[in-house]
Amino acid sequence: MRKQIICLMAAVMGAGIPLVAWGEMKGEETAILTSPPEVPPAITRSHNTKVIVKLDVIEKKMKIADGVDYTFWTFGGTVPGSFIRIKEGDTVEFSLRNHPTSKMPHNIDLHAVTGPGGGAASSFTMPGHESVFSFKALNPGLYVYHCATAPVGMHIANGMYGLILVEPKEGMPKVDREYYVMQGDFYTKGKNGKQGYQPFDMEKAIDERPTYVVFNGAVNSMTGDKALKAKVGETVRVYVGNGGPNLVSSFHVIGEIFDKVYTEGGGKFNTNVQTTLVPAGGSSIVEFKVDVPGNLVIVDHSIFRTFNKGSLGLIKVEGAEDKTIYSGKMADNVYLPEGSAIQTINDKEHVATAQNLEDRIKMGKNVYTQNCAACHQPDGKGIAGAFPPLANSDWLNKDAKRAISVVKNGLSGAITVNGNQFNSVMPALGLSEEDIANVLTFVYHSWGNSKKVVTKKDVSTVKVTAPAGGH
C-alpha cells in the first residue's frame, strides 16, 4: 500500500499538479470585509486556506435621502452589507452575530453556499447570539447573500443583502480600480422626499411600488465628494449586485461601453456591452477602460427610477483630454428652418436677435419648451422629489447670477426651493449666451416670478466652471 501511495504521488508531481490542488488546506486567515463602494484587495495566495468570516447584524436608523430617515436592517452596518472575498476551494468558517440591540432574529442565505438554505438553515440567530457554520467554496463567481428569515421579503427590503466574491483558482485579471455597487428598492409610508422618519410599507412592497430605487442604500450615495474616482487610461471593474427585493436592474454607465460583462456573475463574459440586466438576487461584473475625462453617470436605465427615485451615481474621471476620441462641442451654430425669423441683408442670412422684451420672452419660451419643460414641466411646477419648481421660486428669484451659472455650468447637490429639498443632477445645456438670456428672462416673467430681465451681457460676465454645487 505504501508503495502504491509513493507511486501515485510521483505521478502527480511528475504531471506538475501541486498537492494543494487535491484540497490540502494551508493555515487560516480572517477575511477582510469592506463597506461599499470599497472592495477587499485581490487574493494573491496560490493555495487554499481556512477563511474566518465574522459578520455582524445591526438594525440602525440611517439616511435614505436628504432629510429622510429609515430603519435599515444591515449586515455589517451598511447597505449593502460588507463585501466578502474568498477563493475557490477555500473553507469558510462563518460567524453570524446578531447585535443585542436588534429587535428581530436574522439569518443568512449565501448564494455561494452549497447546502440547505445557502446557510440559512444553520444560521438562525436571536438578538445577542452568534451562529457558526462552515462551507467549502466549490464554485467561482460573484454571488448575492441576503437574510432569509420570515417574512423574507421584508428583511431584504430593509437592506439585508450584499455580495460575496469567490475568485477562481487562477485569480482575477488585474485592473487599476475595483468598486462595489448594489441596487435596491425601498418602500416607505411617505412619498418620495417626504421629510422626517419614514417606516416600512408592506402594502407598497407587495404591490411592487417602490418609493426609492437607489444604489448603495441611499439617494446620492455616489455623488459629490462620494463619487467614485478614476483617471484616464485606467481600467475599472465594478462588482454589481441587485438586492431587489422586487425590481430587475438595467445597469448602465452613461458615456462608457463595457469592455467585458461577466453576465450573472459567472465565468463567461460578453464584450462591448451598453446595458446589462441584473436580476433581483443576482449580480454582474463589468469592466471598462476610461479613455476621456469627465463625469460618467451610473444609472438604472429604467430611466424614471434614476431621475425620480434615486438610482444615480457618478464616476469622476480626471486626466488629459483626447480630442480624437471625444471632441466636446466644436460649434454652436444657428439652425432656423424655413419660416423662422431670418432677415436677408446683402444676400446673407443672419438670425434675428431679440430687439425688445417681447422678443426676448417669446424666444425664451421656445428655448424652455425644447430644453427645460421635460424636467421642470410646461407650467414650471417641477416634479416633486426630483426637479425643483421654477414657478414662484424663492431660490431662483434670490440670485439671478447664480441662476445664470446653473444654466451655463450645470448643478449637482442639494438645494432648498420653497421649503422643499431637491438633490439631483442638472447638466450644462450647452446653450448660447443669447439663449440663456432669453430663457431666463422668460422664466422670470412667468409663474409669479420677479420679472427680471437677463441680458446677453449679464450672461457673459458669468464664467464657465465645473458643475456648481447646491446650497
C-alpha positions as CSV (number, residue, x, y, z in Angstrom):
1,M,0.0,0.0,0.0
2,R,2.8,2.4,0.9
3,K,4.5,1.7,-2.4
4,Q,1.3,2.5,-4.3
5,I,0.9,5.8,-2.5
6,I,4.6,6.7,-3.3
7,C,4.0,5.8,-7.0
8,L,0.8,7.9,-7.1
9,M,2.5,10.9,-5.5
10,A,5.3,10.6,-8.0
11,A,2.8,10.5,-10.9
12,V,1.0,13.6,-9.6
13,M,4.3,15.6,-9.1
14,G,5.6,14.4,-12.5
15,A,2.4,15.8,-14.1
16,G,3.1,19.2,-12.5
17,I,0.0,19.0,-10.3
18,P,0.6,20.6,-6.9
19,L,-0.6,18.6,-3.9
20,V,-2.7,21.5,-2.7
21,A,-4.9,21.0,-5.8
22,W,-6.1,17.9,-4.1
23,G,-7.8,20.0,-1.5
24,E,-5.0,20.4,1.1
25,M,-5.6,23.4,3.3
26,K,-2.7,25.6,4.5
27,G,-3.2,27.7,7.6
28,E,-6.1,30.1,8.2
29,E,-6.8,33.8,7.8
30,T,-9.5,36.3,8.9
31,A,-11.4,37.8,5.9
32,I,-11.0,41.5,5.2
33,L,-14.5,42.9,4.9
34,T,-15.2,46.3,3.3
35,S,-18.1,48.7,3.2
36,P,-19.5,49.9,-0.2
37,P,-18.2,51.1,-2.6
38,E,-14.9,49.6,-1.5
39,V,-13.7,46.1,-2.3
40,P,-11.1,44.0,-0.4
41,P,-7.7,43.5,-2.0
42,A,-7.2,40.8,-4.6
43,I,-6.2,37.4,-3.2
44,T,-2.5,36.7,-4.0
45,R,-2.0,33.4,-2.4
46,S,-1.9,30.3,-4.7
47,H,-3.1,27.9,-2.1
48,N,-6.4,27.4,-0.3
49,T,-6.9,28.2,3.3
50,K,-9.5,28.3,6.1
51,V,-11.1,31.8,6.0
52,I,-12.8,33.1,9.1
53,V,-15.7,35.5,8.4
54,K,-17.3,37.4,11.2
55,L,-20.4,39.4,10.1
56,D,-22.5,41.5,12.5
57,V,-26.2,42.1,12.0
58,I,-27.1,45.6,13.1
59,E,-30.5,47.3,13.0
60,K,-29.9,51.1,12.7
61,K,-31.5,54.3,11.6
62,M,-29.8,55.9,8.7
63,K,-30.5,58.5,6.0
64,I,-32.1,57.1,2.8
65,A,-32.4,60.6,1.3
66,D,-31.7,64.2,2.4
67,G,-34.0,64.8,5.4
68,V,-35.4,61.3,5.3
69,D,-34.5,58.7,7.8
70,Y,-35.3,54.9,7.7
71,T,-34.6,52.0,9.9
72,F,-32.3,49.7,7.9
73,W,-31.5,46.1,8.9
74,T,-27.9,45.6,7.9
75,F,-25.1,43.1,7.5
76,G,-22.0,44.9,8.9
77,G,-23.8,48.2,9.5
78,T,-24.1,49.2,5.8
79,V,-26.5,48.8,2.9
80,P,-25.4,46.7,1.0
81,G,-23.6,44.6,3.6
82,S,-19.9,44.1,3.8
83,F,-18.2,42.8,0.7
84,I,-16.7,39.3,1.3
85,R,-13.8,38.0,-0.9
86,I,-12.6,34.4,-0.8
87,K,-11.0,31.9,-3.2
88,E,-12.4,28.8,-5.0
89,G,-11.6,25.8,-2.8
90,D,-11.4,27.7,0.5
91,T,-13.2,26.5,3.5
92,V,-15.1,29.3,5.2
93,E,-15.9,29.3,8.9
94,F,-18.8,31.8,9.0
95,S,-19.9,33.5,12.2
96,L,-23.2,35.5,12.1
97,R,-23.5,37.7,15.1
98,N,-26.9,39.4,15.8
99,H,-26.3,42.6,17.9
100,P,-28.0,42.7,21.3
101,T,-29.9,45.9,20.3
102,S,-31.6,44.1,17.4
103,K,-35.4,43.6,17.7
104,M,-35.6,40.7,15.2
105,P,-34.0,37.3,14.7
106,H,-32.0,37.1,11.5
107,N,-30.1,34.5,9.4
108,I,-28.1,34.5,6.1
109,D,-28.5,32.8,2.8
110,L,-25.3,33.0,0.7
111,H,-25.9,32.0,-2.9
112,A,-22.3,30.8,-3.0
113,V,-23.1,28.0,-0.5
114,T,-24.0,24.5,-1.5
115,G,-26.2,23.4,1.4
116,P,-29.7,23.8,3.0
117,G,-30.9,27.4,2.5
118,G,-27.4,28.5,1.5
119,G,-26.5,28.5,5.2
120,A,-29.9,29.8,6.3
121,A,-30.8,26.5,8.0
122,S,-27.7,26.8,10.2
123,S,-27.7,30.5,11.0
124,F,-31.0,31.5,12.5
125,T,-29.7,33.9,15.2
126,M,-31.6,35.7,18.0
127,P,-30.6,39.1,19.2
128,G,-27.5,38.9,21.4
129,H,-26.5,35.5,19.9
130,E,-23.9,34.1,17.5
131,S,-24.3,31.3,15.0
132,V,-21.3,29.5,13.4
133,F,-21.3,27.1,10.4
134,S,-18.8,26.3,7.7
135,F,-18.9,25.7,4.0
136,K,-16.5,24.9,1.1
137,A,-16.4,27.4,-1.8
138,L,-17.0,25.0,-4.7
139,N,-17.9,27.4,-7.5
140,P,-16.2,30.6,-8.5
141,G,-18.3,33.7,-9.3
142,L,-20.0,36.8,-7.8
143,Y,-22.9,35.8,-5.5
144,V,-25.6,37.6,-3.6
145,Y,-26.2,37.0,0.1
146,H,-29.3,38.0,2.0
147,C,-31.4,37.4,5.1
148,A,-33.9,34.6,4.7
149,T,-35.8,34.9,7.9
150,A,-39.6,35.2,7.5
151,P,-41.0,37.4,6.2
152,V,-38.1,37.1,3.8
153,G,-39.2,40.0,1.6
154,M,-39.4,42.4,4.5
155,H,-35.9,41.5,5.7
156,I,-34.4,42.0,2.2
157,A,-36.5,45.2,1.6
158,N,-34.9,46.7,4.7
159,G,-31.4,46.3,3.3
160,M,-30.3,42.9,4.3
161,Y,-28.2,41.9,1.2
162,G,-24.6,42.0,0.0
163,L,-22.1,40.3,-2.3
164,I,-19.5,37.6,-1.8
165,L,-16.9,37.0,-4.5
166,V,-15.4,33.6,-4.9
167,E,-12.3,34.2,-7.0
168,P,-11.4,31.4,-9.4
169,K,-8.3,29.4,-8.6
170,E,-6.2,31.3,-11.1
171,G,-7.3,34.6,-9.7
172,M,-8.9,37.7,-11.3
173,P,-7.2,39.6,-14.1
174,K,-5.5,42.7,-12.7
175,V,-7.3,46.1,-13.0
176,D,-6.5,49.6,-11.7
177,R,-9.6,50.1,-9.6
178,E,-12.4,47.9,-8.2
179,Y,-15.8,49.1,-6.8
180,Y,-18.8,47.6,-5.2
181,V,-22.3,48.9,-6.3
182,M,-25.6,47.3,-5.4
183,Q,-29.1,48.4,-6.2
184,G,-32.1,48.0,-4.0
185,D,-35.8,49.1,-4.0
186,F,-37.3,50.6,-0.8
187,Y,-40.8,51.1,0.3
188,T,-41.7,53.9,2.8
189,K,-45.0,55.1,4.1
190,G,-44.3,58.6,3.0
191,K,-44.0,59.7,-0.6
192,N,-40.6,60.2,-2.2
193,G,-38.8,63.1,-0.5
194,K,-41.3,63.3,2.4
195,Q,-39.2,64.7,5.3
196,G,-38.6,63.0,8.6
197,Y,-38.6,59.4,9.7
198,Q,-40.4,57.0,7.3
199,P,-41.3,53.4,8.3
200,F,-41.5,50.4,6.0
201,D,-44.8,50.0,4.0
202,M,-45.6,46.3,3.5
203,E,-48.5,47.1,1.1
204,K,-46.3,49.0,-1.3
205,A,-43.7,46.2,-1.1
206,I,-46.3,43.5,-2.0
207,D,-47.6,45.7,-4.8
208,E,-44.1,46.3,-6.0
209,R,-44.4,50.1,-5.9
210,P,-41.1,51.3,-4.5
211,T,-40.7,54.8,-3.1
212,Y,-37.0,54.8,-3.7
213,V,-34.7,52.8,-6.1
214,V,-31.1,53.5,-5.1
215,F,-27.5,52.4,-5.3
216,N,-25.7,51.5,-2.1
217,G,-28.6,52.2,0.2
218,A,-29.3,55.9,-0.3
219,V,-30.1,58.6,-2.8
220,N,-26.9,60.3,-4.0
221,S,-24.7,57.7,-2.2
222,M,-22.2,58.1,-5.0
223,T,-22.3,61.7,-6.0
224,G,-20.5,64.9,-4.9
225,D,-17.5,64.1,-2.7
226,K,-18.7,60.4,-2.5
227,A,-18.5,59.9,-6.3
228,L,-16.3,57.0,-7.5
229,K,-13.0,58.1,-8.9
230,A,-10.8,57.1,-11.8
231,K,-8.1,58.5,-14.1
232,V,-7.8,58.5,-17.9
233,G,-6.1,55.3,-19.0
234,E,-7.2,53.2,-16.0
235,T,-9.2,50.0,-16.1
236,V,-12.2,49.9,-13.8
237,R,-14.0,46.8,-12.6
238,V,-17.4,47.2,-10.9
239,Y,-19.0,44.3,-8.9
240,V,-22.7,45.0,-9.4
241,G,-25.4,43.4,-7.4
242,N,-29.2,43.7,-7.1
243,G,-30.7,43.0,-3.8
244,G,-34.2,43.7,-5.0
245,P,-36.4,42.5,-3.4
246,N,-38.6,43.1,-6.5
247,L,-37.1,45.1,-9.4
248,V,-34.7,44.0,-12.2
249,S,-31.9,46.5,-12.8
250,S,-30.9,47.7,-16.3
251,F,-27.4,48.7,-15.3
252,H,-25.7,51.3,-17.5
253,V,-22.9,53.9,-17.3
254,I,-23.6,56.9,-19.5
255,G,-20.5,57.7,-21.5
256,E,-18.9,54.3,-21.4
257,I,-19.1,50.9,-23.1
258,F,-18.4,47.9,-21.0
259,D,-15.4,46.1,-22.5
260,K,-16.4,42.9,-20.6
261,V,-19.6,41.9,-18.8
262,Y,-19.5,38.7,-16.8
263,T,-23.2,38.0,-17.1
264,E,-25.0,37.0,-13.9
265,G,-21.7,37.0,-12.1
266,G,-20.4,33.8,-13.8
267,G,-17.2,32.9,-15.6
268,K,-18.1,33.7,-19.2
269,F,-18.2,37.3,-20.5
270,N,-19.7,39.3,-23.3
271,T,-17.8,42.2,-24.9
272,N,-18.8,45.7,-26.0
273,V,-22.0,45.9,-23.9
274,Q,-24.0,49.0,-23.4
275,T,-26.5,47.9,-20.7
276,T,-26.7,44.7,-18.7
277,L,-29.6,43.2,-16.9
278,V,-29.1,42.3,-13.2
279,P,-32.0,40.3,-11.8
280,A,-33.2,40.7,-8.2
281,G,-30.9,38.4,-6.2
282,G,-28.3,38.4,-9.0
283,S,-25.1,40.1,-10.0
284,S,-22.8,41.1,-12.8
285,I,-19.2,42.1,-13.2
286,V,-18.5,44.9,-15.6
287,E,-15.1,46.1,-16.8
288,F,-14.1,49.1,-18.9
289,K,-11.1,51.3,-19.7
290,V,-11.5,55.0,-19.1
291,D,-10.4,57.0,-22.2
292,V,-11.5,60.6,-21.6
293,P,-12.1,62.8,-18.6
294,G,-15.5,64.0,-17.2
295,N,-18.4,62.7,-15.2
296,L,-19.7,59.2,-16.1
297,V,-23.2,58.8,-14.8
298,I,-24.2,55.4,-13.3
299,V,-27.9,54.7,-13.8
300,D,-30.6,52.1,-13.9
301,H,-31.7,52.6,-17.5
302,S,-35.3,52.0,-16.5
303,I,-34.8,55.7,-16.5
304,F,-37.7,57.2,-14.4
305,R,-36.2,55.3,-11.5
306,T,-33.0,57.2,-12.0
307,F,-34.4,60.7,-12.2
308,N,-37.4,60.3,-10.0
309,K,-36.5,57.6,-7.4
310,G,-32.8,57.9,-6.9
311,S,-30.8,55.3,-8.8
312,L,-28.0,57.6,-9.9
313,G,-24.2,57.7,-9.2
314,L,-21.1,59.3,-10.7
315,I,-17.6,58.3,-11.6
316,K,-15.4,61.4,-11.8
317,V,-12.6,60.8,-14.3
318,E,-9.6,63.1,-14.2
319,G,-6.8,63.4,-16.8
320,A,-5.9,64.8,-20.2
321,E,-8.4,65.1,-23.0
322,D,-8.2,63.1,-26.2
323,K,-10.0,65.1,-28.9
324,T,-9.7,62.2,-31.3
325,I,-11.9,60.1,-29.1
326,Y,-14.3,62.9,-27.9
327,S,-14.1,66.4,-29.2
328,G,-16.5,68.2,-26.9
329,K,-18.7,70.8,-28.5
330,M,-17.0,72.1,-31.7
331,A,-19.5,74.7,-32.7
332,D,-22.8,76.3,-31.7
333,N,-24.4,77.1,-35.0
334,V,-27.8,78.6,-35.6
335,Y,-30.4,76.4,-37.2
336,L,-33.5,78.1,-38.4
337,P,-35.8,76.1,-40.7
338,E,-38.0,77.6,-43.3
339,G,-40.4,80.1,-41.8
340,S,-38.2,81.1,-38.9
341,A,-37.2,84.7,-38.2
342,I,-34.5,85.3,-40.7
343,Q,-33.6,88.6,-42.4
344,T,-31.7,88.8,-45.6
345,I,-29.1,91.5,-45.8
346,N,-26.7,91.7,-48.8
347,D,-27.8,88.2,-49.7
348,K,-26.5,86.8,-46.4
349,E,-28.8,85.2,-43.8
350,H,-28.4,86.1,-40.1
351,V,-30.5,85.3,-37.0
352,A,-32.8,88.0,-35.7
353,T,-31.8,88.6,-32.1
354,A,-34.2,90.0,-29.5
355,Q,-34.9,93.6,-30.3
356,N,-37.1,94.2,-27.3
357,L,-38.5,92.5,-24.2
358,E,-41.4,90.9,-26.1
359,D,-38.9,89.2,-28.5
360,R,-36.8,88.0,-25.6
361,I,-39.7,86.4,-23.8
362,K,-41.0,84.8,-27.0
363,M,-37.6,83.4,-27.9
364,G,-37.0,82.3,-24.4
365,K,-40.3,80.3,-24.3
366,N,-39.1,78.4,-27.4
367,V,-35.8,77.6,-25.6
368,Y,-37.6,76.5,-22.5
369,T,-40.0,74.2,-24.4
370,Q,-37.1,72.5,-26.1
371,N,-34.7,72.1,-23.2
372,C,-36.4,72.6,-19.8
373,A,-40.0,71.6,-19.9
374,A,-39.5,67.8,-19.7
375,C,-38.0,68.2,-16.2
376,H,-39.4,71.4,-14.8
377,Q,-42.8,70.9,-16.6
378,P,-44.6,73.2,-19.0
379,D,-46.2,75.1,-16.1
380,G,-42.9,75.4,-14.2
381,K,-44.1,73.4,-11.2
382,G,-41.3,70.8,-11.5
383,I,-41.7,67.2,-10.2
384,A,-41.9,66.6,-6.5
385,G,-38.8,64.9,-5.1
386,A,-37.0,65.1,-8.4
387,F,-36.9,68.5,-10.2
388,P,-37.4,71.8,-8.3
389,P,-40.2,74.2,-9.3
390,L,-39.4,77.3,-11.3
391,A,-42.8,78.8,-10.6
392,N,-42.7,81.4,-7.8
393,S,-39.3,80.1,-6.9
394,D,-37.6,81.8,-3.9
395,W,-34.3,80.1,-4.9
396,L,-34.4,81.5,-8.4
397,N,-35.6,85.0,-7.5
398,K,-32.9,85.4,-4.8
399,D,-29.9,85.4,-7.1
400,A,-30.0,85.9,-10.9
401,K,-26.3,85.5,-11.3
402,R,-26.5,82.1,-9.6
403,A,-29.3,81.1,-11.9
404,I,-27.2,82.1,-15.0
405,S,-24.4,79.9,-13.7
406,V,-26.7,76.9,-13.2
407,V,-27.9,77.1,-16.8
408,K,-24.4,77.8,-18.1
409,N,-22.5,75.2,-16.0
410,G,-25.0,72.8,-14.6
411,L,-25.7,71.9,-11.0
412,S,-25.2,69.0,-8.7
413,G,-26.0,68.7,-5.0
414,A,-28.8,69.6,-2.6
415,I,-30.8,72.8,-2.9
416,T,-33.9,74.0,-1.0
417,V,-36.7,75.6,-3.1
418,N,-39.8,76.9,-1.5
419,G,-39.1,74.9,1.7
420,N,-38.5,71.6,-0.1
421,Q,-35.2,69.9,-0.6
422,F,-34.1,68.6,-4.0
423,N,-30.9,66.7,-4.8
424,S,-30.4,65.7,-8.4
425,V,-28.0,66.5,-11.3
426,M,-28.7,69.1,-13.9
427,P,-26.1,69.0,-16.8
428,A,-24.8,72.1,-18.6
429,L,-27.2,72.5,-21.5
430,G,-24.7,74.0,-24.0
431,L,-26.9,77.0,-24.8
432,S,-25.6,80.1,-26.4
433,E,-25.4,83.2,-24.3
434,E,-28.3,84.7,-26.2
435,D,-30.4,81.6,-25.5
436,I,-29.5,81.7,-21.8
437,A,-30.5,85.3,-21.5
438,N,-33.8,84.7,-23.4
439,V,-34.8,81.6,-21.4
440,L,-34.1,83.1,-18.0
441,T,-36.0,86.3,-19.0
442,F,-38.9,84.1,-20.0
443,V,-38.8,82.2,-16.7
444,Y,-38.5,85.4,-14.6
445,H,-41.6,86.8,-16.4
446,S,-43.7,83.7,-15.9
447,W,-45.5,81.9,-13.0
448,G,-45.3,84.7,-10.4
449,N,-41.5,85.4,-10.6
450,S,-39.7,88.7,-10.2
451,K,-39.9,89.9,-13.9
452,K,-36.2,90.4,-14.0
453,V,-34.7,91.0,-17.5
454,V,-31.5,89.0,-18.2
455,T,-29.3,90.3,-21.0
456,K,-26.5,88.6,-23.0
457,K,-24.1,90.9,-21.3
458,D,-25.2,89.6,-17.9
459,V,-24.6,86.0,-19.1
460,S,-21.1,86.9,-20.5
461,T,-20.0,88.1,-17.0
462,V,-20.5,84.6,-15.5
463,K,-17.5,82.3,-16.1
464,V,-17.7,78.8,-17.4
465,T,-16.8,76.5,-14.5
466,A,-17.2,72.9,-13.3
467,P,-20.8,72.0,-12.4
468,A,-22.0,74.1,-9.5
469,G,-22.8,72.6,-6.1
470,G,-26.1,73.2,-4.4
471,H,-26.7,75.3,-1.3
